[in-house]
Amino acid sequence: MSRAFTKEPDADAPIELPERPIGSERNIVTMRGLQLIEAALAESRAALSNAQSQNDKMEIAKAMRDIEYWAARHASAELVEPNPETDKIRFGTRFTVQDENDRKKSYCIVGVDEAEPSEGYLSYISPLAQKLIGKRAGDFVETENAELLIVKVEIC
């Protein structure tokens, strides 16, 4: 085929990246979650400014994609204040579980964007959170790996 029929990429054309997917679940957040979203949005805006000053098209595209994502997450965020008199595990509560070997671990049930399981923050839609929501201290819960005793429930 002749090169006359091939299209050369336009060096000035913006780079388009696929959108970051947003789940269909409610975007409920704790105060910490709202602050994390706001920080991510500010960081993305700073990254865009930096990328524009460097004329880095790929970084501009990434930053713009992130700004769209975080702006949408901020706009749909529903701040949920925890009930201070709760004795049940629910959104915004921290609970401590103990396994058969007397090891204890604490988790806080939070929104999707603020979940960090290794840091003790579980998304409210995670399977473990779903098993525990509505339970109280003294209840047992079966998981794939262990039977857990809930020893404490408090506000995050």
N, C-alpha and C positions, 0 to 999 in steps of 0.2 A: 504494500500500500504506500502510496506517495505521502510524504510528510505534509503535503499541502492540505490533506484532509484530517490531520490531527490537530487537536486544540491544545495550545500551550497554556499552562496554568497562569492566571493573572496574578502577578506578584503583589498587586495592591488589594486583591479581594480578601475580605475578612475570612478567617478560619471559622468554620462552624463545627462545634462539638455536639454530641448528643446531650440532651437534657439529663440532669440528675433526677432519677425517679423519686416521686413523692408517693408514699403509701396512701391507701384510702382510709386508714384509721384516723380517729380524731387526734388532733395535735394538742393533747393536754400536756401542760408543762408545770413544773414547780418554779418557784422564783429563781432557783439556781439554773434551771433549764432555760428560762427566758433570758437570763443574763448571758448564758453560753451562746444562745442564738444571736443576741445583739453583738457579742464580741466577735463571732464568726462573720457576721455581716460587715462590721467595721474592718476586720482583717482583710476580707475580700475586696472591700473598697480601696484599702491601702495598697493591696497587691495590684489592682487595676491601675492606680495612679503610677505605681512604680513601673509596671509593664509598659504603660503608655510613654513614660519618659525614656524608656529603653527601646521603644518601638519594637517590642517583642510580640509578634502577632499571636504566637501560640499561648503565651502567658496572658495576653489580653483576652483571648477566647476563654481560657480557663477561669480567669477572674470574673468575667461577665457571666459565665455559666453559674459560678458559685454565688454571685450577687443575686441572680434570679432565684436560685434555690433558697438561699437564706432569707431573702425578702418575702418569698411566698410562705416560708415556715414562720416568719415573724408575723405576717398578716393573719395567718390561720391559728396562731398560738392561743390557747385557752388556759389562762392562769388558774390553777386550782389550789386553793389554800387548804392545807390539811386540817381536819377536825382535831382540835387539841385534846378532846376528851375521848378519843377512840381507844378501844381495846382490841379492835379487829385490824388485821392487815388489809390495807387498801392503798390507793395512790397517795404518795407523800408520806408513807410511814416507813420506818426502819424496823426491821425484825431481826432477831438473832435466833439461829437454829443450832441444834447440837446433834451430832451424828452418834452412831453406836459406839464410837471410840472416844466419846466425850470431847471431840473437837468442836469448837464453836466458830461460826461465821456470821457476820452481819451484812444485811443488804438493805437498800432503800429502793422502793418502787417509784420509778420516775418515767418521764416521757421518752419517746423513741430517740430523739436527738441527743439526749443527755445520758443515755445508757452506756455504762462502762462496767461490764460484769467483773473484770479483774480488779476494779476499784470499789466494788460493792454496790454498784448502781444497776439495777435490773429494769429493763423496759417493762411497762405494764402489760404489754402483749406477749412477753416471753412465756414459754411453757411453764417454767418454775413459778413465775409470778401468778400465772393463771391458776395454778394448783393451790397457791397460798392465800390468794385474796379471799377475805371473809373468815379466815381462821384466826384463832386466839392463842395466847400463851397457854401452854399445856396440851395443845392439840398435836397429834402426830400426822405427818404427811409422808406418803410413799413416793419416792422418785425412782428413776431407772437404776440408780446406784446405791441408794441408801434409804433408810427410814429416818426421818428427821423429826426431832422434837422442837417445837417452837417454845423458846424460853423467855422471850421478851418482845414486846411491841411498843414502839414509841414514835414520836414525830421525827422526821429527818432533820 
